[in-house]
Amino acid sequence: MICGYAKAGEYANCYGSFREYMRSVKGPDDYTLPVIIKACRNTMDLQIGRVLQGVVYKYGFDSNSFVAAALVDMYAKNKDIENARELFDEMPKKDLVSWIVMIEACTEYGNAEEVLDLFDRMRNEGVVPDKVAMIDEDYIRRMKFSLGVILGAALNDMHAKCGSIGLAREVFDKMRVTNVVSWSTMIAAHDYHWEGQKALDLFHTMVGTGILPNNITFVSFLYACSHFGLEEYRVTSDVKHFTCVVDLFGALLGACRIYGHVELAMKAAESLLELQPQNAGHYVLLSNIYAKADRWKEVAKVRELMTHQKIKKIPGWTWIEVDKKVHKFSVGDHKHPLSMEIHEELKKLREKLELAGYVPDTNFVLHDIDEELKLDLLHSHSEKLAIAFGLISTPEGTPISMTKNLRVCGVCHTFIKFLSLITKRVVVVRDANRFHHFDGGACSCSDYW
């Protein structure tokens, strides 16, 4: 009954049945606990999750890898990566499922360094990854895994999200067998890189081969071409398609910030917070709008609401790879061995960009402080530090590629456009939403992201 209610999405009945079950038996087993924990993960109810963790410890199931992996997954899906990692590290025995759960958690959190470190640890501890767990292409080649639909789609997705749309297409073209997943992944890859026409062409090619699109295909397709209909292909819209509506509200909120439409922004934010009350990005965008309008009391109220909802703003990080080594930067970072050279390069860049007409928008600073302090904060954003490091560490004229775990801010977006113009460098930034290709003073997103 517990499993049946969980599968049907009737979580209130699921929890009720579990309570009755606990009253009528001596204790839970390693089959029932993962089911109820998974139900908690799906409802995003961390309070119940902590109660279930207490049950797990009380009855000694914390050493059961299956149950422990379910708890790790539950915390990860609730965006509590710290507790997820703590539970994972405490597991006395980690099987392949446990490793995959933790790797996926770090992947969703945007911590690429941690993902690769976990993967290496997994292999060093003698756990052999299967096709689903693979993320290392060199390892795939050495072990001679066949490029099937699952592994091919994973490689395709990896290349696309690492900025190599050409390699992603190369993998796709080499696949002997393709299905709707393969095609959907490639359509999404073009979407990441603002290649809407290519996504559209590929969609029609897929349909022409006799493969009908599924729900996942339309999620990618809707982001690229929101005007296209679902009815023609007899696909029933589901929650993933409605996330496109969330994306539209987010775009509206961002537009309100640009044009200063505070009242309309409040309406868009109200809808967003109703749809995704735990998304810190919506609160930050709304705070940006209030800050631009000098409505600092409202900024404070948004912060209070975040505190009340126990929502934490994810710290911003930017990663850049130089000579096969990944370098990580945070705002105001002075920890890098070349920190002095980086900040000196930034100072020179500021002077050159200002001569070219660049003026930083201090409205992006969500603090009621004087303009000079605001400028200091803006000039030390992680994206700028990473770019400065890239400029002093790579030959002139070579492209610079970076990854950021959050949406790139408006100040840095404008900064990089000017930089690509005066340095004659192509800069590729993969943020939380899309890839941005900066070249000659323009961005592939046309300033819409």
Secondary structure, DSSP 8 states (H G I E B T S, - for coil): -HHHHHHHT-HHHHHHHHHHHHHHSS---TTHHHHHHHHHHHHT-HHHHHHHHHHHHHTTGGG-HHHHHHHHHHHHHTT-HHHHHHHHHH-SS--HHHHHHHHHHHHHHT-HHHHHHHHHHHHHTT----TTT---HHHHHHHT----HHHHHHHHHHHHHTT-HHHHHHHHHH-SS--HHHHHHHHHHHHHTT-HHHHHHHHHHHHHTT----HHHHHHHHHH-TT--SGGGT----HHHHHHHHHHHHHHHHHHHHHT-HHHHHHHHHHHHHH-TT-HHHHHHHHHHHHHTT-HHHHHHHHHHHHHTT------EEEEEETTEEEEEETT---STTHHHHHHHHHHHHHHHHHTT----GGG--S---HHHHHHHHTT-HHHHHHHHHHHHS-TT--EEEEESS---HHHHHHHHHHHHHH---EEEE-SS-EEEEETTEETTTT--
